[in-house]
Amino acid sequence: MIFKRKLYDKMLEWKQQWGGQYALLIKGARRVGKSTLVEEFAKREYKSFILIDFSRKQKRITSLFDDMSDLDFFFLRLQQETGVVLHRRDSVVVFDEVQDFPPARQAIKHLVKDGRYDYLETGSLISIRKNVQDILIPSEEMEMTLHPLDFEEFLWASGVEIGTTLLRTFFEKRLPLGSAHRKTIRDLRLYMLVGGMPQAVDAYLTRNNLQEVDSVKRKIIQLYDNDFMKLDPSGRASRIFKNIPAQLLGNASRYMMETALDEKRSEYLETIVSEMKESMVISVAHHTTDPNVGMGLHKSLYAYKMYLADTGLFVTLAFWDKSFTDNIIYQKIWADKLNANLGYVYENLVAQMLSAAGKELYYYTFPTGKGNKNYEVDFLLSKGQKLVPIEVKSSGYKTHKSLDSFCEKFPSRIGERILLYTKDYQMDDSTICMPVYFTPFL
């Protein structure tokens, strides 16, 4: 199925404003729909297009890049090999999975300068050093990121054309949804179970069977795990990845390498984490040592939490060793009986939503003064000259001690203070209690 994606409109802006001056690289994790989106764009917006899939490495095509000195000859052979006629300023050449053939990416500089056609690229795990160390990254290249389907795109796919337009209005006016809240939160729970990977969404829409959806997600997770084994044959990246749910459940103030790998942090491990983050399979929230505007200046490089970029995959990975029928997260989310011990599913969802909205993820912990216990503010945003601390809860809202204590500790720095939870919008004294589906608007 072809799904409506928000990035399409941004790609149109690129074509209209920058098509003849820059190539466009669509980045994203594998299986988020990059190739489908780019091919659909090429079909609809150009008179003709050529798509080269470098994951297949067809010698008759890759050999064309051996000599780029005569572009007239290059394009003549390219059209002959593909059987596609290119039209000046009305055709696009697509380099799919360009990270698998770096010479093509390096050729972008000369192809864009030539000016005859537009160029689209897609790439996964493109930051891995072995794929770019021997080439000159072209400056004639713009980048955009494709995430898994967000909640609104999921609603569109499900036939809810209005998406979250009305939700934004309720958010801006700070109004409860009333009777519409129950359906909206139920739709959100379904989104959490299915996730935003196009194959999983397609499986749900065509088969209406969550067990088959789970099977699709397991295949995607295995694909990612294989990628991480290629990235790090020692298996550390794979173990770090698979331990993300357990680390969040452990409620530690950071990802504990000592428990995940039984070894201390090292420069090598931090390099692995950096490359895992660049793969866009995971997202990382860094601890800030001084919670204030400009948190990037006080980002801890060694204290961070990890989340999966797709909460649907997170649900499956959390019970990787269980069959679908034994996966209690599915049962509890579907029945809206997710207890505090499973609240990290909502925390992952909020991280996914904030990342998709272009927000850098930060959090803050500080001692309670009672033993070794800490208060923790799950996420920190900046708005103007003030901070917006966020606490995430999967159920009730009566207590939010960490949020209260943080605001008491830094009263002059606080703007709004927000509790994200599963109930309808309301105020609890000075705390704004928002349903979690408002997260993308923060």
DAJONOR-V414588 format. One line per field, one symbol per residue. ss: DSSP state (2 for helix, 1 for strand, 0 for the rest). phi: phi as a letter, one per 20 degrees, with the letter a starting at -180 (. if undefined). burial: b if it has 9 or more other C-alpha atoms within 8 Angstrom, else e. A space follows every 50 residues. Layout:
# DAJONOR-V414588
ss->???
phi->???
burial->???
This chain:
# DAJONOR-V414588
ss->00000022222222222200001111100000022222222222200111 11100000222222220000222222222222000000001111110222 02222222222222000111111000002222000000001111100000 22222220000000222222222000000222222222222222000222 22222220022222222222222222222220000222222202222220 00000022222000002222222222220001111111000000222211 11111111002222222200000222022222220000022202222222 22222200000111111000000111101111100111111100000000 222222222022211111111000011100111112222220
phi->.edfcffgffffffgfdcgedcfddeerffmeoffffffffffedcfbbd ddeffelfgfefffefcdfdfgfgfffffffemdeedglcccdddelffe bggffffggfffffnfcecdccbclfefgfecfdceffeebeccddegge fffffgfeneffldgfgfffffelcfemfffgfffffffffffendfgff fffffedlbffffffffffffffffffffffbgfnfffffffegffffff lffafegfefdlbffbfffffffffffffmfcccdefdfcfbgnfffcef eccbddcefcffffgfffcgedfgfeeffgffffelcfeffdffffffff ffffffenefecbbcbfendmefcebefbcddcmdcedfcddcebfcfcb fffffffffcffeeeeccdebeeffadcleeeedfffegfef
burial->eeeeeeebeeeebbbeebbbbbbbbbbbbebbbbeebbbebbbeebebbb bbbbeebeeebbebbeebeeeeebeebbbeeeebebbebbbbbbbbbbbe bbebbbbbbebbeebebbbbbbbbbbbbeebbeeeeebebbeeeebbbbb bbbbbbbeeeeebeeeebebbeeebbbeeebeeebeebbbbbbbbbbbeb bbbbeeeeeeebbbebbbebbeebbeebbeebeebbbbbbeebbbebbbe eebebebbebbeeeeeeebbebbebbbbbbbbbbbbbbeebbeebeebbb eebbbbbbbbbbbbbbbebeeeeeeebebbebbbeeebeeebbbbbbbbb bbbbbbeeeebbbbbebbeeeeebbbbbbbbbeeebbbbbbbbbbbbeeb ebbebbbeeeeebbebbbbbbbbbbbeeeebbbbbbebbbee
